[in-house]
Amino acid sequence: MTNRLKNIGLNIKKYRKQRGLSQIDLAVEVGIDRSYLSEIENGRTNPSINVLYAIADSLKLQIVQIFEE
């Protein structure tokens, strides 16, 4: 599971940076704490599907893009 969480986090970070957003910017848009977003991006926490959908929506992604290998 850890590798999957790391992969999700790396994808979120990649797309966030491609859109020129800081962690604070994305966290505010999603309605979560910046430190929680950091935990997600570093694969140290298992976010809910609702949070993942909110992140995908904010990044203008299809949810499947977050799960890409």
Backbone atoms as SQL, in Angstrom:
CREATE TABLE atoms (id INTEGER PRIMARY KEY, chain TEXT, resi INTEGER, resn TEXT, atom TEXT, x REAL, y REAL, z REAL);
INSERT INTO atoms VALUES
  (1, 'A', 1, 'MET', 'N', 0.827, -1.197, 0.000),
  (2, 'A', 1, 'MET', 'CA', 0.000, 0.000, 0.000),
  (3, 'A', 1, 'MET', 'C', 0.863, 1.248, 0.000),
  (4, 'A', 2, 'THR', 'N', 1.993, 1.218, 0.679),
  (5, 'A', 2, 'THR', 'CA', 2.844, 2.398, 0.774),
  (6, 'A', 2, 'THR', 'C', 3.277, 2.894, -0.595),
  (7, 'A', 3, 'ASN', 'N', 3.661, 1.982, -1.482),
  (8, 'A', 3, 'ASN', 'CA', 4.078, 2.395, -2.821),
  (9, 'A', 3, 'ASN', 'C', 2.940, 3.062, -3.569),
  (10, 'A', 4, 'ARG', 'N', 1.736, 2.568, -3.389),
  (11, 'A', 4, 'ARG', 'CA', 0.581, 3.172, -4.048),
  (12, 'A', 4, 'ARG', 'C', 0.341, 4.578, -3.529),
  (13, 'A', 5, 'LEU', 'N', 0.435, 4.753, -2.225),
  (14, 'A', 5, 'LEU', 'CA', 0.239, 6.080, -1.640),
  (15, 'A', 5, 'LEU', 'C', 1.323, 7.044, -2.108),
  (16, 'A', 6, 'LYS', 'N', 2.551, 6.566, -2.196),
  (17, 'A', 6, 'LYS', 'CA', 3.633, 7.414, -2.698),
  (18, 'A', 6, 'LYS', 'C', 3.394, 7.809, -4.144),
  (19, 'A', 7, 'ASN', 'N', 2.917, 6.869, -4.943),
  (20, 'A', 7, 'ASN', 'CA', 2.636, 7.144, -6.347),
  (21, 'A', 7, 'ASN', 'C', 1.534, 8.198, -6.481),
  (22, 'A', 8, 'ILE', 'N', 0.480, 8.062, -5.703),
  (23, 'A', 8, 'ILE', 'CA', -0.605, 9.047, -5.705),
  (24, 'A', 8, 'ILE', 'C', -0.050, 10.415, -5.334),
  (25, 'A', 9, 'GLY', 'N', 0.748, 10.455, -4.274),
  (26, 'A', 9, 'GLY', 'CA', 1.326, 11.715, -3.828),
  (27, 'A', 9, 'GLY', 'C', 2.223, 12.361, -4.868),
  (28, 'A', 10, 'LEU', 'N', 3.042, 11.546, -5.517),
  (29, 'A', 10, 'LEU', 'CA', 3.930, 12.075, -6.556),
  (30, 'A', 10, 'LEU', 'C', 3.131, 12.635, -7.728),
  (31, 'A', 11, 'ASN', 'N', 2.049, 11.959, -8.091),
  (32, 'A', 11, 'ASN', 'CA', 1.205, 12.460, -9.182),
  (33, 'A', 11, 'ASN', 'C', 0.560, 13.792, -8.808),
  (34, 'A', 12, 'ILE', 'N', 0.046, 13.884, -7.605),
  (35, 'A', 12, 'ILE', 'CA', -0.570, 15.133, -7.160),
  (36, 'A', 12, 'ILE', 'C', 0.456, 16.260, -7.189),
  (37, 'A', 13, 'LYS', 'N', 1.627, 15.993, -6.665),
  (38, 'A', 13, 'LYS', 'CA', 2.687, 17.006, -6.643),
  (39, 'A', 13, 'LYS', 'C', 3.073, 17.434, -8.060),
  (40, 'A', 14, 'LYS', 'N', 3.206, 16.458, -8.960),
  (41, 'A', 14, 'LYS', 'CA', 3.572, 16.748, -10.351),
  (42, 'A', 14, 'LYS', 'C', 2.538, 17.667, -10.996),
  (43, 'A', 15, 'TYR', 'N', 1.274, 17.316, -10.880),
  (44, 'A', 15, 'TYR', 'CA', 0.228, 18.128, -11.507),
  (45, 'A', 15, 'TYR', 'C', 0.083, 19.492, -10.828),
  (46, 'A', 16, 'ARG', 'N', 0.274, 19.529, -9.516),
  (47, 'A', 16, 'ARG', 'CA', 0.210, 20.818, -8.800),
  (48, 'A', 16, 'ARG', 'C', 1.298, 21.752, -9.316),
  (49, 'A', 17, 'LYS', 'N', 2.510, 21.234, -9.441),
  (50, 'A', 17, 'LYS', 'CA', 3.621, 22.059, -9.916),
  (51, 'A', 17, 'LYS', 'C', 3.439, 22.463, -11.374),
  (52, 'A', 18, 'GLN', 'N', 2.897, 21.564, -12.200),
  (53, 'A', 18, 'GLN', 'CA', 2.642, 21.906, -13.600),
  (54, 'A', 18, 'GLN', 'C', 1.685, 23.087, -13.719),
  (55, 'A', 19, 'ARG', 'N', 0.801, 23.203, -12.763),
  (56, 'A', 19, 'ARG', 'CA', -0.168, 24.303, -12.777),
  (57, 'A', 19, 'ARG', 'C', 0.319, 25.527, -12.011),
  (58, 'A', 20, 'GLY', 'N', 1.552, 25.462, -11.524),
  (59, 'A', 20, 'GLY', 'CA', 2.159, 26.605, -10.859),
  (60, 'A', 20, 'GLY', 'C', 1.548, 26.936, -9.513),
  (61, 'A', 21, 'LEU', 'N', 1.012, 25.936, -8.841),
  (62, 'A', 21, 'LEU', 'CA', 0.388, 26.160, -7.540),
  (63, 'A', 21, 'LEU', 'C', 1.324, 25.751, -6.410),
  (64, 'A', 22, 'SER', 'N', 1.301, 26.505, -5.341),
  (65, 'A', 22, 'SER', 'CA', 2.017, 26.101, -4.133),
  (66, 'A', 22, 'SER', 'C', 1.128, 25.142, -3.350),
  (67, 'A', 23, 'GLN', 'N', 1.701, 24.484, -2.360),
  (68, 'A', 23, 'GLN', 'CA', 0.889, 23.625, -1.506),
  (69, 'A', 23, 'GLN', 'C', -0.205, 24.429, -0.817),
  (70, 'A', 24, 'ILE', 'N', 0.126, 25.624, -0.389),
  (71, 'A', 24, 'ILE', 'CA', -0.867, 26.466, 0.282),
  (72, 'A', 24, 'ILE', 'C', -2.008, 26.794, -0.666),
  (73, 'A', 25, 'ASP', 'N', -1.680, 27.167, -1.911),
  (74, 'A', 25, 'ASP', 'CA', -2.717, 27.490, -2.898),
  (75, 'A', 25, 'ASP', 'C', -3.686, 26.331, -3.087),
  (76, 'A', 26, 'LEU', 'N', -3.137, 25.138, -3.299),
  (77, 'A', 26, 'LEU', 'CA', -3.987, 23.975, -3.542),
  (78, 'A', 26, 'LEU', 'C', -4.769, 23.602, -2.287),
  (79, 'A', 27, 'ALA', 'N', -4.122, 23.634, -1.157),
  (80, 'A', 27, 'ALA', 'CA', -4.805, 23.284, 0.096),
  (81, 'A', 27, 'ALA', 'C', -6.002, 24.200, 0.350),
  (82, 'A', 28, 'VAL', 'N', -5.824, 25.492, 0.110),
  (83, 'A', 28, 'VAL', 'CA', -6.925, 26.437, 0.298),
  (84, 'A', 28, 'VAL', 'C', -8.067, 26.124, -0.663),
  (85, 'A', 29, 'GLU', 'N', -7.746, 25.865, -1.928),
  (86, 'A', 29, 'GLU', 'CA', -8.774, 25.536, -2.917),
  (87, 'A', 29, 'GLU', 'C', -9.547, 24.279, -2.528),
  (88, 'A', 30, 'VAL', 'N', -8.838, 23.297, -1.999),
  (89, 'A', 30, 'VAL', 'CA', -9.450, 22.017, -1.657),
  (90, 'A', 30, 'VAL', 'C', -10.176, 22.084, -0.310),
  (91, 'A', 31, 'GLY', 'N', -9.718, 22.982, 0.557),
  (92, 'A', 31, 'GLY', 'CA', -10.316, 23.101, 1.882),
  (93, 'A', 31, 'GLY', 'C', -9.688, 22.180, 2.908),
  (94, 'A', 32, 'ILE', 'N', -8.379, 21.928, 2.724),
  (95, 'A', 32, 'ILE', 'CA', -7.639, 21.112, 3.689),
  (96, 'A', 32, 'ILE', 'C', -6.433, 21.900, 4.177),
  (97, 'A', 33, 'ASP', 'N', -5.808, 21.413, 5.227),
  (98, 'A', 33, 'ASP', 'CA', -4.620, 22.063, 5.773),
  (99, 'A', 33, 'ASP', 'C', -3.408, 21.769, 4.887),
  (100, 'A', 34, 'ARG', 'N', -2.508, 22.731, 4.778),
  (101, 'A', 34, 'ARG', 'CA', -1.315, 22.544, 3.961),
  (102, 'A', 34, 'ARG', 'C', -0.490, 21.355, 4.448),
  (103, 'A', 35, 'SER', 'N', -0.401, 21.165, 5.756),
  (104, 'A', 35, 'SER', 'CA', 0.389, 20.050, 6.282),
  (105, 'A', 35, 'SER', 'C', -0.237, 18.703, 5.904),
  (106, 'A', 36, 'TYR', 'N', -1.563, 18.653, 5.813),
  (107, 'A', 36, 'TYR', 'CA', -2.241, 17.429, 5.379),
  (108, 'A', 36, 'TYR', 'C', -1.929, 17.156, 3.905),
  (109, 'A', 37, 'LEU', 'N', -1.934, 18.195, 3.082),
  (110, 'A', 37, 'LEU', 'CA', -1.563, 18.036, 1.676),
  (111, 'A', 37, 'LEU', 'C', -0.126, 17.538, 1.561),
  (112, 'A', 38, 'SER', 'N', 0.748, 18.057, 2.378),
  (113, 'A', 38, 'SER', 'CA', 2.140, 17.609, 2.376),
  (114, 'A', 38, 'SER', 'C', 2.226, 16.124, 2.716),
  (115, 'A', 39, 'GLU', 'N', 1.459, 15.691, 3.702),
  (116, 'A', 39, 'GLU', 'CA', 1.433, 14.272, 4.080),
  (117, 'A', 39, 'GLU', 'C', 0.942, 13.411, 2.911),
  (118, 'A', 40, 'ILE', 'N', -0.063, 13.900, 2.189),
  (119, 'A', 40, 'ILE', 'CA', -0.575, 13.175, 1.026),
  (120, 'A', 40, 'ILE', 'C', 0.495, 13.093, -0.050),
  (121, 'A', 41, 'GLU', 'N', 1.113, 14.233, -0.372),
  (122, 'A', 41, 'GLU', 'CA', 2.127, 14.254, -1.428),
  (123, 'A', 41, 'GLU', 'C', 3.338, 13.392, -1.109),
  (124, 'A', 42, 'ASN', 'N', 3.615, 13.204, 0.166),
  (125, 'A', 42, 'ASN', 'CA', 4.760, 12.392, 0.567),
  (126, 'A', 42, 'ASN', 'C', 4.387, 10.940, 0.854),
  (127, 'A', 43, 'GLY', 'N', 3.125, 10.575, 0.589),
  (128, 'A', 43, 'GLY', 'CA', 2.698, 9.192, 0.740),
  (129, 'A', 43, 'GLY', 'C', 2.627, 8.706, 2.167),
  (130, 'A', 44, 'ARG', 'N', 2.462, 9.630, 3.114),
  (131, 'A', 44, 'ARG', 'CA', 2.450, 9.263, 4.526),
  (132, 'A', 44, 'ARG', 'C', 1.052, 9.158, 5.123),
  (133, 'A', 45, 'THR', 'N', 0.023, 9.422, 4.331),
  (134, 'A', 45, 'THR', 'CA', -1.340, 9.303, 4.825),
  (135, 'A', 45, 'THR', 'C', -2.237, 8.781, 3.715),
  (136, 'A', 46, 'ASN', 'N', -3.332, 8.198, 4.106),
  (137, 'A', 46, 'ASN', 'CA', -4.273, 7.610, 3.172),
  (138, 'A', 46, 'ASN', 'C', -5.486, 8.543, 3.065),
  (139, 'A', 47, 'PRO', 'N', -5.517, 9.412, 2.055),
  (140, 'A', 47, 'PRO', 'CA', -6.608, 10.383, 1.955),
  (141, 'A', 47, 'PRO', 'C', -7.923, 9.715, 1.557),
  (142, 'A', 48, 'SER', 'N', -9.018, 10.335, 1.952),
  (143, 'A', 48, 'SER', 'CA', -10.332, 9.817, 1.563),
  (144, 'A', 48, 'SER', 'C', -10.555, 10.054, 0.074),
  (145, 'A', 49, 'ILE', 'N', -11.487, 9.313, -0.473),
  (146, 'A', 49, 'ILE', 'CA', -11.820, 9.488, -1.883),
  (147, 'A', 49, 'ILE', 'C', -12.391, 10.881, -2.121),
  (148, 'A', 50, 'ASN', 'N', -13.095, 11.429, -1.142),
  (149, 'A', 50, 'ASN', 'CA', -13.638, 12.785, -1.281),
  (150, 'A', 50, 'ASN', 'C', -12.521, 13.814, -1.413),
  (151, 'A', 51, 'VAL', 'N', -11.465, 13.654, -0.646),
  (152, 'A', 51, 'VAL', 'CA', -10.327, 14.577, -0.733),
  (153, 'A', 51, 'VAL', 'C', -9.644, 14.415, -2.091),
  (154, 'A', 52, 'LEU', 'N', -9.475, 13.184, -2.537),
  (155, 'A', 52, 'LEU', 'CA', -8.842, 12.963, -3.844),
  (156, 'A', 52, 'LEU', 'C', -9.668, 13.573, -4.972),
  (157, 'A', 53, 'TYR', 'N', -10.986, 13.448, -4.905),
  (158, 'A', 53, 'TYR', 'CA', -11.838, 14.074, -5.920),
  (159, 'A', 53, 'TYR', 'C', -11.715, 15.589, -5.870),
  (160, 'A', 54, 'ALA', 'N', -11.658, 16.157, -4.662),
  (161, 'A', 54, 'ALA', 'CA', -11.523, 17.611, -4.527),
  (162, 'A', 54, 'ALA', 'C', -10.191, 18.085, -5.107),
  (163, 'A', 55, 'ILE', 'N', -9.123, 17.326, -4.860),
  (164, 'A', 55, 'ILE', 'CA', -7.816, 17.664, -5.420),
  (165, 'A', 55, 'ILE', 'C', -7.865, 17.577, -6.942),
  (166, 'A', 56, 'ALA', 'N', -8.419, 16.493, -7.452),
  (167, 'A', 56, 'ALA', 'CA', -8.518, 16.322, -8.909),
  (168, 'A', 56, 'ALA', 'C', -9.319, 17.462, -9.524),
  (169, 'A', 57, 'ASP', 'N', -10.435, 17.818, -8.905),
  (170, 'A', 57, 'ASP', 'CA', -11.256, 18.919, -9.425),
  (171, 'A', 57, 'ASP', 'C', -10.471, 20.229, -9.435),
  (172, 'A', 58, 'SER', 'N', -9.755, 20.507, -8.355),
  (173, 'A', 58, 'SER', 'CA', -8.980, 21.745, -8.270),
  (174, 'A', 58, 'SER', 'C', -7.864, 21.798, -9.299),
  (175, 'A', 59, 'LEU', 'N', -7.289, 20.643, -9.600),
  (176, 'A', 59, 'LEU', 'CA', -6.205, 20.571, -10.578),
  (177, 'A', 59, 'LEU', 'C', -6.722, 20.365, -11.995),
  (178, 'A', 60, 'LYS', 'N', -8.057, 20.315, -12.141),
  (179, 'A', 60, 'LYS', 'CA', -8.698, 20.113, -13.443),
  (180, 'A', 60, 'LYS', 'C', -8.235, 18.805, -14.091),
  (181, 'A', 61, 'LEU', 'N', -8.259, 17.733, -13.269),
  (182, 'A', 61, 'LEU', 'CA', -7.854, 16.405, -13.710),
  (183, 'A', 61, 'LEU', 'C', -9.038, 15.458, -13.674),
  (184, 'A', 62, 'GLN', 'N', -8.922, 14.391, -14.428),
  (185, 'A', 62, 'GLN', 'CA', -9.810, 13.247, -14.230),
  (186, 'A', 62, 'GLN', 'C', -9.232, 12.484, -13.044),
  (187, 'A', 63, 'ILE', 'N', -10.076, 11.937, -12.187),
  (188, 'A', 63, 'ILE', 'CA', -9.605, 11.267, -10.982),
  (189, 'A', 63, 'ILE', 'C', -8.592, 10.148, -11.310),
  (190, 'A', 64, 'VAL', 'N', -8.753, 9.488, -12.458),
  (191, 'A', 64, 'VAL', 'CA', -7.840, 8.391, -12.806),
  (192, 'A', 64, 'VAL', 'C', -6.403, 8.877, -12.984),
  (193, 'A', 65, 'GLN', 'N', -6.224, 10.157, -13.331),
  (194, 'A', 65, 'GLN', 'CA', -4.860, 10.675, -13.519),
  (195, 'A', 65, 'GLN', 'C', -4.074, 10.658, -12.208),
  (196, 'A', 66, 'ILE', 'N', -4.762, 10.777, -11.099),
  (197, 'A', 66, 'ILE', 'CA', -4.085, 10.739, -9.804),
  (198, 'A', 66, 'ILE', 'C', -3.532, 9.340, -9.523),
  (199, 'A', 67, 'PHE', 'N', -4.178, 8.326, -10.088),
  (200, 'A', 67, 'PHE', 'CA', -3.789, 6.947, -9.827),
  (201, 'A', 67, 'PHE', 'C', -2.845, 6.357, -10.870),
  (202, 'A', 68, 'GLU', 'N', -2.419, 7.146, -11.847),
  (203, 'A', 68, 'GLU', 'CA', -1.532, 6.622, -12.892),
  (204, 'A', 68, 'GLU', 'C', -0.269, 6.033, -12.299),
  (205, 'A', 69, 'GLU', 'N', 0.163, 4.932, -12.891),
  (206, 'A', 69, 'GLU', 'CA', 1.407, 4.264, -12.451),
  (207, 'A', 69, 'GLU', 'C', 2.597, 4.982, -13.054);
